[in-house]
């Protein structure tokens, strides 16, 4: 089996290793690259040297260009169409790749990831934070206290080809407004726009954080791996990131990492979060497509595979509603991320990632424009205006 996976994330490798252990006749040849590289390389790799299984960026253009295998037959054979519909919604696409959210199935997730705010419990105690902030105003108060105490309030990556400020920005969007219009934009629904009044409030709030010095000074030079190492080393209070790091933080910061959902702007408001499958697809011309589909089904249904998904992936595995769920000790941050995932499901607040709206929007629009926002070269309104213009141009170009 050939695989093209994202570097720095141990879950896929752990699953392929266990799969070979259970099925010794299957071995893996895995290539790894950073997500930004995969985003740029995906069309060429899928066309010229198609892997059996690949970590996927935004999928609309890949479906349009007939580079991904339609999985409807496998869904019927394995019973994926009996899973909760919300697990597969983001992976369904109409003819020609539009709209997303309906139509045929073209990918599956190794788990259902979710983002929020990790925090260092020892640093939180130093600034008097005994529980996660319940409102955006409370979060602002804690950020101010951390800054006054000489603690970096938020560690975030924003360097290179992937702008990590998209994480707090989308969380702020969820605080100020409903998730539905954001998903409509990501799913390329006709007339959808990211330039809305509530999203402007969110972008202005992010701009306020940058001007207040709540991020580390070199944020535009910090990549994801550097952010992670600094957070593990205790060099910042908060970090906007996903539950895929829960298992890692339980190992690297035992008992000292906490997690919470982004608080709403108003007390008691509904919560929302970027929550999406860790997306993998099968190349249209994959040599071992049936085996790749069997592997995806095994990930969601095998007892040990689901344990690995929680222990290493830190998030809820995909699969049937009544599937086995391993127990997690209550003092682990993984327990908090799993609980938060259930809360988001209850509030119907799952959003896809704003970086997934088109194949190029992350690298060519969100990232450079968020970097300019930090540098004071763009205002919040100009950020949204430019991203919307780029989005429209990219859709028209396809």
C-alpha positions as CSV (number, residue, x, y, z in Angstrom):
1,X,0.0,0.0,0.0
2,X,1.3,3.5,-0.8
3,X,0.4,6.5,1.4
4,X,1.0,10.2,1.3
5,X,0.5,11.6,4.8
6,X,1.1,14.8,6.8
7,X,4.3,15.0,8.6
8,X,4.3,15.7,12.4
9,X,1.1,13.8,13.1
10,X,1.6,10.3,14.5
11,X,-1.9,8.9,14.2
12,X,-1.9,7.7,10.6
13,X,1.5,5.9,11.1
14,X,0.3,4.3,14.3
15,X,-2.8,3.0,12.5
16,X,-0.9,1.7,9.5
17,X,1.5,-0.1,11.8
18,X,-1.3,-1.8,13.8
19,X,-3.1,-2.7,10.5
20,X,0.0,-4.5,9.3
21,X,0.3,-6.2,12.7
22,X,-3.2,-7.5,12.2
23,X,-2.9,-8.1,8.5
24,X,0.8,-9.1,7.8
25,X,0.2,-9.5,4.1
26,X,-0.2,-5.7,3.8
27,X,2.8,-3.4,4.1
28,X,3.0,0.3,3.6
29,X,5.2,2.7,1.7
30,X,4.5,6.1,3.2
31,X,5.7,9.5,2.0
32,X,5.2,12.5,4.4
33,X,5.1,16.2,3.7
34,X,3.9,19.3,5.6
35,X,0.3,20.2,5.0
36,X,1.2,23.3,3.0
37,X,3.2,21.2,0.6
38,X,0.4,18.6,0.3
39,X,-2.0,21.4,-0.5
40,X,0.2,22.6,-3.3
41,X,1.1,19.1,-4.6
42,X,-2.2,17.2,-4.3
43,X,-3.4,17.6,-7.9
44,X,-0.1,16.7,-9.4
45,X,0.5,13.8,-7.1
46,X,-3.0,12.4,-7.6
47,X,-2.6,12.7,-11.4
48,X,1.0,11.6,-11.9
49,X,1.8,9.2,-9.1
50,X,-1.5,8.3,-7.4
51,X,-1.1,6.9,-3.9
52,X,-3.6,4.4,-2.6
53,X,-4.4,6.6,0.4
54,X,-3.7,10.3,0.8
55,X,-4.2,13.0,3.4
56,X,-6.4,15.5,1.6
57,X,-6.6,19.3,1.6
58,X,-9.8,21.0,0.3
59,X,-11.4,18.5,-2.1
60,X,-13.8,20.4,-4.4
61,X,-11.2,21.0,-7.1
62,X,-9.9,17.4,-6.8
63,X,-13.4,16.0,-7.4
64,X,-13.9,18.4,-10.3
65,X,-10.7,17.2,-11.9
66,X,-11.7,13.5,-11.4
67,X,-8.7,12.8,-9.2
68,X,-10.5,11.1,-6.3
69,X,-12.4,7.8,-6.2
70,X,-16.1,8.0,-5.6
71,X,-16.7,6.0,-2.4
72,X,-20.5,5.5,-2.7
73,X,-20.0,1.8,-3.5
74,X,-17.8,1.2,-0.5
75,X,-20.2,3.2,1.7
76,X,-23.0,0.8,0.8
77,X,-20.9,-2.3,1.1
78,X,-19.4,-1.4,4.4
79,X,-22.4,0.4,5.9
80,X,-20.9,3.8,6.1
81,X,-24.2,5.2,4.9
82,X,-25.7,4.0,8.2
83,X,-23.4,6.2,10.3
84,X,-24.6,9.5,11.7
85,X,-25.1,11.7,8.6
86,X,-23.2,14.6,10.2
87,X,-19.9,12.6,10.1
88,X,-20.0,12.4,6.4
89,X,-21.6,15.7,5.4
90,X,-18.4,17.6,4.9
91,X,-17.0,14.8,2.7
92,X,-20.0,14.7,0.2
93,X,-19.8,16.7,-3.0
94,X,-22.2,17.3,-5.9
95,X,-21.4,16.9,-9.6
96,X,-18.2,18.8,-10.5
97,X,-17.3,19.2,-6.9
98,X,-20.1,21.6,-5.9
99,X,-21.8,22.1,-3.7
100,X,-20.2,20.5,-0.7
101,X,-22.3,18.9,2.0
102,X,-24.5,16.8,-0.3
103,X,-24.0,14.3,-3.1
104,X,-21.5,11.5,-3.4
105,X,-18.9,10.5,-0.8
106,X,-15.3,11.2,-1.9
107,X,-13.3,10.9,1.3
108,X,-13.4,9.6,4.9
109,X,-11.9,10.7,8.2
110,X,-9.5,8.8,10.4
111,X,-11.3,10.6,13.3
112,X,-13.5,13.7,13.8
113,X,-11.2,16.4,15.0
114,X,-12.1,19.6,16.8
115,X,-10.4,22.8,17.7
116,X,-10.5,25.0,20.8
117,X,-8.1,26.5,23.3
118,X,-5.4,24.5,25.2
119,X,-4.1,26.2,28.3
120,X,-1.2,25.7,30.7
121,X,-2.7,25.0,34.1
122,X,0.3,26.2,36.1
123,X,0.4,29.5,34.3
124,X,-3.4,29.8,34.5
125,X,-3.1,29.5,38.3
126,X,-0.5,32.3,38.3
127,X,-3.0,34.7,36.8
128,X,-5.9,33.6,39.0
129,X,-7.7,31.5,36.3
130,X,-9.3,28.6,38.2
131,X,-11.6,27.5,35.4
132,X,-11.9,28.3,31.6
133,X,-13.4,31.7,30.8
134,X,-17.2,31.5,30.2
135,X,-17.4,34.6,28.0
136,X,-15.2,36.4,25.5
137,X,-14.9,39.3,28.0
138,X,-13.6,36.9,30.7
139,X,-11.1,35.6,28.2
140,X,-9.9,39.1,27.4
141,X,-9.5,39.8,31.2
142,X,-7.3,36.7,31.5
143,X,-5.2,37.7,28.5
144,X,-4.7,41.1,30.0
145,X,-3.6,39.6,33.3
146,X,-1.1,37.3,31.6
147,X,0.4,40.2,29.6
148,X,0.8,42.2,32.8
149,X,2.4,39.3,34.6
150,X,5.0,38.9,31.8
151,X,3.5,35.7,30.5
152,X,2.8,35.3,26.7
153,X,-1.0,35.2,26.6
154,X,-1.3,33.3,23.4
155,X,1.3,31.1,21.6
156,X,0.3,30.8,17.9
157,X,2.0,29.9,14.6
158,X,1.6,32.2,11.7
159,X,4.8,31.7,9.7
160,X,5.5,30.1,6.4
161,X,2.7,28.9,4.1
162,X,0.0,28.2,6.7
163,X,-1.4,31.1,8.7
164,X,-2.2,29.8,12.2
165,X,-4.1,33.0,13.1
166,X,-7.0,31.4,11.1
167,X,-7.6,29.3,14.2
168,X,-8.3,32.1,16.7
169,X,-10.1,34.1,13.9
170,X,-12.6,31.3,13.2
171,X,-13.1,30.7,16.9
172,X,-13.9,34.4,17.3
173,X,-16.3,34.2,14.4
174,X,-18.0,31.4,16.3
175,X,-18.2,33.6,19.4
176,X,-19.9,36.5,17.5
177,X,-22.1,34.8,15.1
178,X,-23.8,31.5,14.0
179,X,-21.9,28.6,12.4
180,X,-24.3,28.2,9.5
181,X,-23.3,31.1,7.3
182,X,-19.6,30.2,7.8
183,X,-20.3,26.7,6.6
184,X,-22.3,28.0,3.7
185,X,-19.2,30.0,2.6
186,X,-16.9,27.1,3.0
187,X,-19.3,24.8,1.2
188,X,-19.4,27.3,-1.7
189,X,-23.2,27.9,-1.4
190,X,-24.4,30.5,-3.9
191,X,-24.2,34.0,-2.6
192,X,-22.3,33.1,0.5
193,X,-19.8,35.6,1.9
194,X,-17.2,35.7,4.6
195,X,-17.5,39.5,4.8
196,X,-20.4,39.8,7.3
197,X,-21.0,42.1,10.2
198,X,-20.4,39.4,12.8
199,X,-17.2,38.2,11.1
200,X,-16.0,41.8,11.0
201,X,-16.5,42.0,14.7
202,X,-14.4,38.8,15.0
203,X,-11.6,40.1,12.8
204,X,-11.6,43.4,14.7
205,X,-11.3,41.5,17.9
206,X,-8.3,39.6,16.5
207,X,-6.8,42.8,15.4
208,X,-7.2,44.2,18.9
209,X,-5.4,41.2,20.3
210,X,-2.5,41.7,17.9
211,X,-2.2,45.4,18.8
212,X,-2.4,44.6,22.5
213,X,0.6,42.2,22.2
214,X,-1.3,39.1,23.2
215,X,0.7,37.0,20.7
216,X,4.4,36.4,20.8
217,X,6.3,39.1,19.0
218,X,7.8,36.8,16.3
219,X,4.5,35.1,15.4
220,X,4.9,35.7,11.7
221,X,8.2,33.7,11.9
222,X,6.8,30.8,14.0
223,X,5.8,27.6,12.3
224,X,3.5,24.9,13.8
225,X,6.3,22.7,15.3
226,X,7.9,25.7,17.0
227,X,4.6,26.7,18.5
228,X,4.1,23.2,19.9
229,X,7.6,23.0,21.4
230,X,7.2,26.4,23.0
231,X,3.8,25.5,24.5
232,X,5.1,22.2,25.9
233,X,8.0,24.1,27.4
234,X,5.6,26.4,29.3
235,X,6.3,29.6,27.3
236,X,2.7,30.6,26.9
237,X,-0.7,30.4,28.6
238,X,-3.1,29.7,25.7
239,X,-2.8,28.0,22.3
240,X,-5.5,27.7,19.7
241,X,-5.2,24.2,18.3
242,X,-7.0,20.9,17.7
243,X,-7.6,17.8,19.7
244,X,-5.2,15.8,17.5
245,X,-2.6,17.1,20.0
246,X,-4.4,15.8,23.1
247,X,-2.5,12.5,23.3
248,X,0.8,14.3,22.7
249,X,0.1,16.8,25.5
250,X,-1.0,14.1,27.9
251,X,2.4,12.6,27.4
252,X,4.5,15.7,27.3
253,X,2.6,17.8,29.9
254,X,0.9,15.2,32.1
255,X,-1.7,16.9,34.3
256,X,-0.7,20.4,33.2
257,X,-2.6,20.8,30.0
258,X,-6.3,21.9,29.9
259,X,-8.7,22.4,27.1
260,X,-11.9,24.4,26.6
261,X,-14.1,25.5,23.8
262,X,-14.0,29.1,22.7
263,X,-16.4,31.0,25.0
264,X,-19.4,32.9,23.4
265,X,-19.5,36.7,23.3
266,X,-22.6,36.6,25.5
267,X,-23.1,34.5,28.6
268,X,-25.0,31.4,27.8
269,X,-24.6,31.7,24.1
270,X,-24.3,28.7,21.8
271,X,-20.8,27.3,21.3
272,X,-19.3,26.4,17.9
273,X,-16.0,25.0,16.8
274,X,-14.0,24.0,13.8
275,X,-14.8,20.3,13.8
276,X,-14.1,18.2,10.8
277,X,-12.9,14.7,9.8
278,X,-9.1,14.2,9.5
279,X,-9.7,13.7,5.8
280,X,-8.2,10.9,3.7
281,X,-9.1,9.9,0.2
282,X,-8.3,7.2,-2.4
283,X,-6.9,8.3,-5.7
284,X,-9.1,7.7,-8.7
285,X,-6.4,5.5,-10.2
286,X,-5.1,3.9,-7.0
287,X,-3.7,0.4,-7.6
288,X,-5.1,-0.9,-4.3
289,X,-8.3,1.0,-3.9
290,X,-10.2,-1.9,-2.3
291,X,-7.6,-2.5,0.3
292,X,-7.5,1.3,1.1
293,X,-11.3,1.3,1.6
294,X,-11.0,-1.8,3.8
295,X,-8.4,0.1,5.9
296,X,-10.6,3.1,6.3
297,X,-13.5,0.8,7.5
298,X,-11.1,-0.9,9.8
299,X,-10.0,2.4,11.4
300,X,-13.6,3.2,12.2
301,X,-14.7,-0.3,13.4
302,X,-11.8,-2.2,14.9
303,X,-11.5,-2.1,18.7
304,X,-7.8,-1.5,18.8
305,X,-7.9,1.0,16.0
306,X,-10.5,3.1,17.8
307,X,-8.3,2.9,21.0
308,X,-5.4,4.3,18.9
309,X,-7.6,7.0,17.5
310,X,-8.4,8.2,21.1
311,X,-5.0,7.6,22.7
312,X,-2.9,9.1,19.9
313,X,-5.4,11.1,17.9
314,X,-7.0,12.6,21.0
315,X,-10.4,12.8,19.3
316,X,-13.6,10.8,18.7
317,X,-13.3,8.1,16.0
318,X,-15.7,8.0,13.2
319,X,-18.1,5.1,12.8
320,X,-21.5,3.8,13.9
321,X,-23.3,5.7,16.7
322,X,-23.1,2.7,19.0
323,X,-19.4,1.9,18.3
324,X,-17.0,1.0,21.1
325,X,-15.5,4.0,22.8
326,X,-12.4,3.5,25.0
327,X,-12.5,4.8,28.6
328,X,-10.2,7.8,29.3
329,X,-9.0,8.9,32.7
330,X,-10.8,12.1,33.8
331,X,-7.6,14.0,34.6
332,X,-6.3,13.7,31.0
333,X,-6.7,16.6,28.5
334,X,-8.1,14.0,26.1
335,X,-11.1,13.5,28.4
336,X,-11.7,17.3,28.1
337,X,-11.5,17.3,24.3
338,X,-13.9,14.3,24.0
339,X,-16.4,16.0,26.3
340,X,-16.1,19.2,24.3
341,X,-16.8,17.3,21.2
342,X,-20.1,16.0,22.7
343,X,-21.0,19.6,23.7
344,X,-20.4,20.9,20.2
345,X,-22.6,18.1,18.8
346,X,-25.3,19.1,21.3
347,X,-25.2,22.7,20.2
348,X,-25.0,21.7,16.5
349,X,-22.0,24.0,16.3
350,X,-19.6,22.0,14.1
351,X,-17.9,24.1,11.3
352,X,-15.5,23.1,8.7
353,X,-12.2,25.1,8.6
354,X,-12.3,28.4,6.7
355,X,-9.0,27.4,5.1
356,X,-10.9,24.7,3.2
357,X,-13.2,26.9,1.3
358,X,-11.2,26.5,-1.9
359,X,-8.0,24.7,-2.8
360,X,-5.9,27.9,-2.8
361,X,-7.6,30.1,-0.3
362,X,-5.4,29.1,2.7
363,X,-2.0,29.4,1.1
364,X,-2.8,32.3,-1.3
365,X,-5.2,34.4,0.7
366,X,-5.8,33.7,4.4
367,X,-2.1,33.2,5.2
368,X,-0.5,36.3,3.5
369,X,-3.4,38.5,4.5
370,X,-3.3,37.4,8.2
371,X,0.4,38.0,8.2
372,X,-0.2,41.5,6.9
373,X,-2.8,42.1,9.6
374,X,-0.2,41.3,12.2
375,X,2.3,43.6,10.5
376,X,-0.2,46.4,10.6
377,X,-0.4,46.5,6.8
378,X,-4.1,45.5,6.6
379,X,-7.2,46.4,8.7
380,X,-9.7,43.8,9.8
381,X,-12.2,45.1,7.1
382,X,-9.5,45.0,4.4
383,X,-8.7,41.4,5.5
384,X,-12.2,40.2,4.9
385,X,-12.7,42.2,1.7
386,X,-9.5,40.8,0.2
387,X,-10.2,37.2,1.2
388,X,-13.8,37.4,-0.2
389,X,-12.4,38.9,-3.5
390,X,-9.9,36.1,-3.8
391,X,-12.6,33.5,-3.0
392,X,-14.9,34.8,-5.7
393,X,-12.0,34.9,-8.2
394,X,-11.0,31.4,-7.4
395,X,-14.6,30.1,-7.8
396,X,-15.0,31.9,-11.1
397,X,-11.6,30.6,-12.3
398,X,-12.9,27.0,-11.8
